[in-house]
Amino acid sequence: ADVFQSHEEDDRKVRRREKNRVAAQRSRKKQTQKADKLHEEYESLEQENTSLKREIGKLTDEMKHLSEVLKDHEKICPLLHCTMNFVTVPRPDALASCLPR
């Protein structure tokens, strides 16, 4: 009976070891997949970041250009500080006389 019992215990150990090995394999695979997913996400966010920085650059340039245009316009505007007049008295005729035809 002793031999039979030790054989049964060996079987159990082998099964447990196999089960453990499979579980460890599954766990490693899961970790690898998680790391791959994170890496993809990182790449995607990097691309988006680069794209947004480019857009910020373009918009900043456009803002500078429009500020210059506005400054030049204010110098020759028939109304004194026409931008202020738009805010205080938004008359359509004042707006029309200020805008280029």
Salt bridges, closest charged atoms under 4 A:
GLU18 OE2 - ARG21 NH2 2.76
GLU43 OE2 - HIS39 NE2 3.37
GLU68 OE2 - LYS71 NZ 3.53
ASP72 OD1 - LYS75 NZ 3.58
ASP93 OD1 - ARG91 NE 3.39
